[in-house]
Amino acid sequence: MSAAPKPAFATTFDGARLPILALPQGELLTLNVHEVPNVRSTLGPGTSVQLLRLDPEAGRWVVMVTMAPGAEVPIHYHTGTAEVYTLQGRWIYKEYPDQPQIAGSYLFEPGGSVHTLTVPEDNPEDTVMLVMVTGANVNFSEDGSFHSVVDAVSLQYLLAKFAREQAVELRYIGSSAAGFTEMEQTCERS
């Protein structure tokens, strides 16, 4: 990760000074999803995650999720907003079977949404989604009892653990002084 940027004046292309509104950006923070490893996750069998951005301080996380036909994420409650863009395949919320999400669908979910994500078993391909979440997913078991919480902090811990177990190196865009973060440096204990 590069040194923390210090406040400085930004300038236009012609050299005119702009007021100091934020820390300067010294580089574009770009990831190529073809270079970000898929980490098998505990969301359920047939589910893997590519971590793109993680901001535990603001409670925001951006992941690319790949789910095999028949895979499911248990019923969960969103404490904040979620946005899902479906890149490939199709999926539904069991609670809204008449509103399938297909490639090209963009879904916005306000905080307080409750649902069970499932990929139909008859899907001819994996389903791939870009998921942007603020807050946490509070997960429940089939009987309605509390199961777990997934938020930016737990996701950071879990993905570091799974990456070590699967011998892959994670690289993602972090928080604070924006920059890339290497998982080995941020989560040394399991």
Contacts in CASP RR format, 6 or more apart in sequence:
PFRMAT RR
TARGET T0000
AUTHOR 0000-0000-0000
METHOD contacts of the structure
MODEL  1
MSAAPKPAFATTFDGARLPILALPQGELLTLNVHEVPNVRSTLGPGTSVQ
LLRLDPEAGRWVVMVTMAPGAEVPIHYHTGTAEVYTLQGRWIYKEYPDQP
QIAGSYLFEPGGSVHTLTVPEDNPEDTVMLVMVTGANVNFSEDGSFHSVV
DAVSLQYLLAKFAREQAVELRYIGSSAAGFTEMEQTCERS
1 179 0 8 1.000
1 180 0 8 1.000
1 181 0 8 1.000
1 182 0 8 1.000
1 185 0 8 1.000
2 27 0 8 1.000
2 179 0 8 1.000
4 176 0 8 1.000
4 177 0 8 1.000
5 23 0 8 1.000
5 24 0 8 1.000
5 25 0 8 1.000
5 26 0 8 1.000
5 177 0 8 1.000
6 23 0 8 1.000
6 24 0 8 1.000
7 20 0 8 1.000
7 23 0 8 1.000
7 24 0 8 1.000
8 20 0 8 1.000
8 24 0 8 1.000
9 17 0 8 1.000
9 18 0 8 1.000
9 19 0 8 1.000
9 20 0 8 1.000
10 17 0 8 1.000
10 18 0 8 1.000
10 20 0 8 1.000
10 24 0 8 1.000
11 17 0 8 1.000
11 18 0 8 1.000
12 18 0 8 1.000
23 177 0 8 1.000
23 178 0 8 1.000
25 178 0 8 1.000
29 173 0 8 1.000
29 178 0 8 1.000
29 179 0 8 1.000
29 180 0 8 1.000
31 52 0 8 1.000
31 171 0 8 1.000
31 172 0 8 1.000
31 173 0 8 1.000
33 50 0 8 1.000
33 52 0 8 1.000
33 64 0 8 1.000
35 171 0 8 1.000
36 50 0 8 1.000
36 51 0 8 1.000
36 52 0 8 1.000
36 64 0 8 1.000
36 170 0 8 1.000
36 171 0 8 1.000
36 172 0 8 1.000
37 50 0 8 1.000
37 163 0 8 1.000
37 166 0 8 1.000
37 168 0 8 1.000
37 169 0 8 1.000
37 170 0 8 1.000
38 48 0 8 1.000
38 49 0 8 1.000
38 50 0 8 1.000
38 66 0 8 1.000
39 48 0 8 1.000
39 49 0 8 1.000
39 50 0 8 1.000
39 51 0 8 1.000
39 159 0 8 1.000
39 162 0 8 1.000
39 163 0 8 1.000
39 166 0 8 1.000
39 168 0 8 1.000
39 170 0 8 1.000
40 46 0 8 1.000
40 47 0 8 1.000
40 48 0 8 1.000
40 162 0 8 1.000
40 166 0 8 1.000
41 47 0 8 1.000
41 48 0 8 1.000
41 49 0 8 1.000
41 158 0 8 1.000
41 159 0 8 1.000
41 162 0 8 1.000
42 158 0 8 1.000
42 162 0 8 1.000
43 49 0 8 1.000
43 65 0 8 1.000
43 73 0 8 1.000
43 150 0 8 1.000
44 71 0 8 1.000
44 72 0 8 1.000
44 73 0 8 1.000
45 68 0 8 1.000
45 71 0 8 1.000
46 67 0 8 1.000
46 68 0 8 1.000
46 70 0 8 1.000
46 71 0 8 1.000
47 65 0 8 1.000
47 66 0 8 1.000
47 67 0 8 1.000
47 68 0 8 1.000
47 71 0 8 1.000
47 73 0 8 1.000
48 65 0 8 1.000
48 66 0 8 1.000
49 63 0 8 1.000
49 64 0 8 1.000
49 65 0 8 1.000
49 66 0 8 1.000
49 159 0 8 1.000
50 63 0 8 1.000
50 64 0 8 1.000
50 65 0 8 1.000
50 66 0 8 1.000
51 61 0 8 1.000
51 63 0 8 1.000
51 155 0 8 1.000
51 159 0 8 1.000
51 170 0 8 1.000
51 172 0 8 1.000
52 62 0 8 1.000
52 63 0 8 1.000
52 64 0 8 1.000
52 172 0 8 1.000
52 173 0 8 1.000
53 60 0 8 1.000
53 61 0 8 1.000
53 62 0 8 1.000
53 172 0 8 1.000
53 173 0 8 1.000
53 174 0 8 1.000
54 60 0 8 1.000
54 61 0 8 1.000
54 62 0 8 1.000
54 152 0 8 1.000
54 155 0 8 1.000
54 156 0 8 1.000
54 172 0 8 1.000
54 173 0 8 1.000
54 174 0 8 1.000
54 175 0 8 1.000
54 181 0 8 1.000
55 61 0 8 1.000
55 152 0 8 1.000
55 174 0 8 1.000
55 175 0 8 1.000
56 151 0 8 1.000
56 152 0 8 1.000
56 153 0 8 1.000
56 156 0 8 1.000
56 175 0 8 1.000
57 175 0 8 1.000
57 176 0 8 1.000
58 134 0 8 1.000
58 152 0 8 1.000
58 175 0 8 1.000
59 134 0 8 1.000
59 135 0 8 1.000
59 136 0 8 1.000
59 151 0 8 1.000
59 152 0 8 1.000
59 153 0 8 1.000
60 132 0 8 1.000
60 133 0 8 1.000
60 134 0 8 1.000
60 135 0 8 1.000
60 152 0 8 1.000
61 132 0 8 1.000
61 133 0 8 1.000
61 151 0 8 1.000
61 152 0 8 1.000
61 155 0 8 1.000
62 130 0 8 1.000
62 131 0 8 1.000
62 132 0 8 1.000
62 133 0 8 1.000
63 130 0 8 1.000
63 131 0 8 1.000
63 155 0 8 1.000
64 87 0 8 1.000
64 128 0 8 1.000
64 129 0 8 1.000
64 130 0 8 1.000
64 131 0 8 1.000
65 128 0 8 1.000
65 129 0 8 1.000
65 131 0 8 1.000
66 126 0 8 1.000
66 127 0 8 1.000
66 128 0 8 1.000
67 73 0 8 1.000
67 91 0 8 1.000
67 119 0 8 1.000
67 126 0 8 1.000
67 127 0 8 1.000
67 128 0 8 1.000
67 129 0 8 1.000
68 119 0 8 1.000
68 126 0 8 1.000
69 119 0 8 1.000
69 120 0 8 1.000
69 121 0 8 1.000
69 122 0 8 1.000
69 123 0 8 1.000
69 124 0 8 1.000
69 125 0 8 1.000
69 126 0 8 1.000
69 127 0 8 1.000
70 118 0 8 1.000
70 119 0 8 1.000
70 120 0 8 1.000
70 121 0 8 1.000
70 123 0 8 1.000
71 118 0 8 1.000
71 119 0 8 1.000
71 127 0 8 1.000
72 116 0 8 1.000
72 117 0 8 1.000
72 118 0 8 1.000
72 119 0 8 1.000
73 116 0 8 1.000
73 117 0 8 1.000
73 118 0 8 1.000
73 139 0 8 1.000
74 116 0 8 1.000
74 139 0 8 1.000
74 140 0 8 1.000
74 141 0 8 1.000
74 142 0 8 1.000
74 147 0 8 1.000
75 114 0 8 1.000
75 115 0 8 1.000
75 116 0 8 1.000
75 139 0 8 1.000
75 140 0 8 1.000
75 142 0 8 1.000
75 144 0 8 1.000
76 114 0 8 1.000
76 115 0 8 1.000
76 116 0 8 1.000
76 137 0 8 1.000
76 138 0 8 1.000
76 139 0 8 1.000
76 140 0 8 1.000
76 150 0 8 1.000
77 112 0 8 1.000
77 113 0 8 1.000
77 114 0 8 1.000
77 137 0 8 1.000
77 138 0 8 1.000
77 140 0 8 1.000
78 109 0 8 1.000
78 110 0 8 1.000
78 111 0 8 1.000
78 112 0 8 1.000
78 113 0 8 1.000
78 114 0 8 1.000
78 133 0 8 1.000
78 135 0 8 1.000
78 136 0 8 1.000
78 137 0 8 1.000
79 111 0 8 1.000
79 112 0 8 1.000
79 135 0 8 1.000
79 136 0 8 1.000
79 137 0 8 1.000
79 138 0 8 1.000
80 110 0 8 1.000
80 111 0 8 1.000
80 112 0 8 1.000
80 133 0 8 1.000
80 134 0 8 1.000
80 135 0 8 1.000
80 136 0 8 1.000
81 108 0 8 1.000
81 109 0 8 1.000
81 110 0 8 1.000
81 111 0 8 1.000
81 133 0 8 1.000
81 134 0 8 1.000
81 135 0 8 1.000
82 107 0 8 1.000
82 108 0 8 1.000
82 109 0 8 1.000
82 111 0 8 1.000
82 113 0 8 1.000
82 131 0 8 1.000
82 132 0 8 1.000
82 133 0 8 1.000
82 134 0 8 1.000
83 106 0 8 1.000
83 107 0 8 1.000
83 108 0 8 1.000
83 109 0 8 1.000
83 131 0 8 1.000
83 132 0 8 1.000
83 133 0 8 1.000
84 101 0 8 1.000
84 105 0 8 1.000
84 106 0 8 1.000
84 107 0 8 1.000
84 109 0 8 1.000
84 129 0 8 1.000
84 130 0 8 1.000
84 131 0 8 1.000
84 132 0 8 1.000
85 104 0 8 1.000
85 105 0 8 1.000
85 106 0 8 1.000
85 107 0 8 1.000
85 129 0 8 1.000
85 130 0 8 1.000
86 101 0 8 1.000
86 102 0 8 1.000
86 103 0 8 1.000
86 104 0 8 1.000
86 105 0 8 1.000
86 106 0 8 1.000
86 107 0 8 1.000
86 127 0 8 1.000
86 128 0 8 1.000
86 129 0 8 1.000
87 103 0 8 1.000
87 104 0 8 1.000
87 128 0 8 1.000
87 129 0 8 1.000
87 130 0 8 1.000
88 103 0 8 1.000
88 125 0 8 1.000
88 126 0 8 1.000
88 127 0 8 1.000
88 128 0 8 1.000
89 102 0 8 1.000
89 103 0 8 1.000
89 119 0 8 1.000
89 123 0 8 1.000
89 125 0 8 1.000
89 126 0 8 1.000
89 127 0 8 1.000
89 128 0 8 1.000
90 100 0 8 1.000
90 101 0 8 1.000
90 102 0 8 1.000
90 103 0 8 1.000
90 119 0 8 1.000
90 120 0 8 1.000
90 123 0 8 1.000
90 127 0 8 1.000
91 100 0 8 1.000
91 101 0 8 1.000
91 117 0 8 1.000
91 118 0 8 1.000
91 119 0 8 1.000
91 120 0 8 1.000
91 127 0 8 1.000
91 129 0 8 1.000
92 99 0 8 1.000
92 100 0 8 1.000
92 101 0 8 1.000
92 117 0 8 1.000
92 118 0 8 1.000
92 120 0 8 1.000
93 99 0 8 1.000
93 115 0 8 1.000
93 116 0 8 1.000
93 117 0 8 1.000
93 118 0 8 1.000
94 115 0 8 1.000
94 116 0 8 1.000
94 118 0 8 1.000
95 114 0 8 1.000
95 115 0 8 1.000
95 116 0 8 1.000
96 115 0 8 1.000
101 107 0 8 1.000
101 129 0 8 1.000
119 127 0 8 1.000
135 151 0 8 1.000
135 152 0 8 1.000
136 149 0 8 1.000
136 150 0 8 1.000
136 151 0 8 1.000
137 149 0 8 1.000
137 150 0 8 1.000
137 151 0 8 1.000
138 146 0 8 1.000
138 149 0 8 1.000
139 146 0 8 1.000
139 147 0 8 1.000
139 148 0 8 1.000
139 149 0 8 1.000
139 150 0 8 1.000
140 146 0 8 1.000
140 147 0 8 1.000
141 147 0 8 1.000
148 154 0 8 1.000
150 158 0 8 1.000
156 186 0 8 1.000
156 187 0 8 1.000
157 187 0 8 1.000
159 170 0 8 1.000
159 183 0 8 1.000
160 170 0 8 1.000
160 183 0 8 1.000
160 184 0 8 1.000
160 186 0 8 1.000
160 187 0 8 1.000
160 190 0 8 1.000
161 187 0 8 1.000
161 190 0 8 1.000
163 169 0 8 1.000
163 170 0 8 1.000
163 183 0 8 1.000
164 190 0 8 1.000
169 182 0 8 1.000
169 183 0 8 1.000
169 184 0 8 1.000
170 182 0 8 1.000
170 183 0 8 1.000
171 180 0 8 1.000
171 181 0 8 1.000
171 182 0 8 1.000
171 183 0 8 1.000
172 180 0 8 1.000
172 181 0 8 1.000
172 183 0 8 1.000
173 179 0 8 1.000
173 180 0 8 1.000
173 181 0 8 1.000
174 180 0 8 1.000
174 181 0 8 1.000
END
